Amino acid sequence: MLAQQKTTEEFSDEPARLTGTILCVDDESRILMSLKRVFRRFGHTIHIANSGAEGLEFLEENSVDIVMSDMRMPEMDGNHFLTEVATRWPDTVRMLLTGYSDMESTVGAINNGSIYRYIAKPWDDNDLSLSVQRALETKHLRDEHRRLNALTAQQNIQLQELNQSLEEKVQVRTKELRLVAEQLQASNSQIEQAYIDSIAVFSRIIGMREGESTAHGERIAEAADLVAEKMGIDEAARVDIRYAALLHDIGKIGLPDDLLKTPYETLTDDQKEVFQQHSTNGEAILVTLAPLNNASQIIRSHHEQYGGGGYPDKLKGEEIPVGARILGVVNEFDDLLSGAMQGTAMDTESAIAYLNSNIERRYDPAVVDAFIAINHNLKQQEKVNKELILNIDNVEPGMILAEDVYLRENVLMLRSGQELTATFIAKFKSLKSGSSESKLLKVRT
């Protein structure tokens, strides 16, 4: 109902005047006309009623901002009328017109009708207009306060509903993300396990290619990991070392059979040159596989020697990756036990003595110390079958054949596991005499 009257000037320092709807109640038509004339001059909407009953009837059908009532009226005086208005329409501003002789009744109206203000007759038009303006401002502030409170309450309800909905959505989304994360973790675990299994399979294939039947790569991986742990190397680097240990001989797959069956120390210089290519070949095979890139570097350098006499890069001391230094020790220890390095199998004490005698020259002292410290946990010598690759001239009766022996045209001569006799040895020498074929036999002591 309240309307803000436009100012005649665009920029005015005076506050904008409010206009409203006013119900004037009086039993004297002259008074009503005077009030109507005053209020219309200031832009208000005016309604009139000749009695309190008529005023109540009007209010039942219409809404007004201000009710202005005379005190002295027949049947229902101003006190009674405004009290009824206060009860039924408490948001309507109530004002009372009264004479000085009606002060006792005015006090009752103030107490019972909760009037905003009483105005004495006769009134001053400007004072009356100013009182109405102040009443409209008060009502406007009260209505705005009520509107903002209602809006705030409504927005709080909406916010609570939104928060509840958001919380439910977050819970649902969190559950979905947790499920996806679990699925990804399970998938990654499966992929990782498949990858590890594949490496183990390749390790066994390498062993089969070399004629190794005693899980050489797995023994090396176990020992290298324990040494790395003893030296305080972190888990990520230990994984690279384990992978390198399992695959360290992958470059030997393309080597000729006679090189694989001949102990390294008995090879000719030309054969050693070919044999030594297996470390760089191994690196080349694995370097393009991102998860094995670090392992490939270890494989390349695992035959380097601490004193600088190794291959392929003649690295020295700390220039050699720590993983390669560890792998070099545990690999050569295993070869010493099996006889693959020197042609004659050593016992554990002799192999350890060999490591100690070659500290600084072949091996990193810290690695040898760590290896000796964990060696009693390995019992590695019990896992290594004493399999030797010997020239027929060095084979003795009583040795056990470690692999099948074939003649030309793939004719089986003797099966693996049989004991070698003097007769067989003599016959084998006779058949190989003057031949360029390999005269090597793989035997078990």
Rosetta blueprint (number, residue, H / E / L):
1 M L
2 L L
3 A E
4 Q E
5 Q L
6 K L
7 T L
8 T L
9 E L
10 E L
11 F L
12 S L
13 D L
14 E L
15 P L
16 A L
17 R L
18 L E
19 T E
20 G L
21 T E
22 I E
23 L E
24 C E
25 V E
26 D L
27 D L
28 E L
29 S H
30 R H
31 I H
32 L H
33 M H
34 S H
35 L H
36 K H
37 R H
38 V H
39 F H
40 R H
41 R H
42 F L
43 G L
44 H L
45 T E
46 I E
47 H E
48 I E
49 A E
50 N L
51 S L
52 G H
53 A H
54 E H
55 G H
56 L H
57 E H
58 F H
59 L H
60 E H
61 E H
62 N L
63 S L
64 V L
65 D L
66 I E
67 V E
68 M E
69 S E
70 D E
71 M L
72 R L
73 M L
74 P L
75 E L
76 M L
77 D L
78 G H
79 N H
80 H H
81 F H
82 L H
83 T H
84 E H
85 V H
86 A H
87 T H
88 R H
89 W L
90 P L
91 D L
92 T L
93 V E
94 R E
95 M E
96 L E
97 L E
98 T E
99 G L
100 Y H
101 S H
102 D H
103 M H
104 E H
105 S H
106 T H
107 V H
108 G H
109 A H
110 I H
111 N H
112 N H
113 G H
114 S L
115 I L
116 Y L
117 R E
118 Y E
119 I E
120 A E
121 K L
122 P L
123 W L
124 D L
125 D H
126 N H
127 D H
128 L H
129 S H
130 L H
131 S H
132 V H
133 Q H
134 R H
135 A H
136 L H
137 E H
138 T H
139 K H
140 H H
141 L H
142 R H
143 D H
144 E H
145 H H
146 R H
147 R H
148 L H
149 N H
150 A H
151 L H
152 T H
153 A H
154 Q H
155 Q H
156 N H
157 I H
158 Q H
159 L H
160 Q H
161 E H
162 L H
163 N H
164 Q H
165 S H
166 L H
167 E H
168 E H
169 K H
170 V H
171 Q H
172 V H
173 R H
174 T H
175 K H
176 E H
177 L H
178 R H
179 L H
180 V H
181 A H
182 E H
183 Q H
184 L H
185 Q H
186 A H
187 S H
188 N H
189 S H
190 Q H
191 I H
192 E H
193 Q H
194 A H
195 Y H
196 I H
197 D H
198 S H
199 I H
200 A H
201 V H
202 F H
203 S H
204 R H
205 I H
206 I H
207 G H
208 M H
209 R H
210 E H
211 G L
212 E L
213 S L
214 T L
215 A L
216 H H
217 G H
218 E H
219 R H
220 I H
221 A H
222 E H
223 A H
224 A H
225 D H
226 L H
227 V H
228 A H
229 E H
230 K H
231 M L
232 G L
233 I L
234 D L
235 E H
236 A H
237 A H
238 R H
239 V H
240 D H
241 I H
242 R H
243 Y H
244 A H
245 A H
246 L H
247 L H
248 H L
249 D L
250 I H
251 G H
252 K H
253 I H
254 G H
255 L L
256 P L
257 D H
258 D H
259 L H
260 L H
261 K L
262 T L
263 P L
264 Y H
265 E H
266 T H
267 L L
268 T L
269 D H
270 D H
271 Q H
272 K H
273 E H
274 V H
275 F H
276 Q L
277 Q H
278 H H
279 S H
280 T H
281 N H
282 G H
283 E H
284 A H
285 I H
286 L H
287 V L
288 T L
289 L L
290 A H
291 P H
292 L H
293 N H
294 N H
295 A H
296 S H
297 Q H
298 I H
299 I H
300 R H
301 S H
302 H L
303 H L
304 E L
305 Q L
306 Y L
307 G L
308 G L
309 G L
310 G L
311 Y L
312 P L
313 D L
314 K L
315 L L
316 K L
317 G H
318 E H
319 E H
320 I L
321 P L
322 V H
323 G H
324 A H
325 R H
326 I H
327 L H
328 G H
329 V H
330 V H
331 N H
332 E H
333 F H
334 D H
335 D H
336 L H
337 L H
338 S H
339 G L
340 A L
341 M L
342 Q L
343 G L
344 T L
345 A L
346 M L
347 D L
348 T H
349 E H
350 S H
351 A H
352 I H
353 A H
354 Y H
355 L H
356 N H
357 S H
358 N L
359 I E
360 E L
361 R L
362 R L
363 Y E
364 D L
365 P H
366 A H
367 V H
368 V H
369 D H
370 A H
371 F H
372 I H
373 A H
374 I H
375 N H
376 H H
377 N H
378 L H
379 K L
380 Q H
381 Q H
382 E H
383 K H
384 V L
385 N L
386 K L
387 E E
388 L E
389 I E
390 L E
391 N E
392 I H
393 D H
394 N H
395 V L
396 E L
397 P L
398 G L
399 M L
400 I E
401 L E
402 A L
403 E L
404 D L
405 V E
406 Y E
407 L E
408 R H
409 E H
410 N H
411 V E
412 L E
413 M E
414 L E
415 R L
416 S L
417 G L
418 Q L
419 E E
420 L L
421 T L
422 A H
423 T H
424 F H
425 I H
426 A H
427 K H
428 F H
429 K H
430 S H
431 L H
432 K H
433 S L
434 G L
435 S L
436 S L
437 E L
438 S L
439 K L
440 L E
441 L E
442 K E
443 V E
444 R E
445 T L
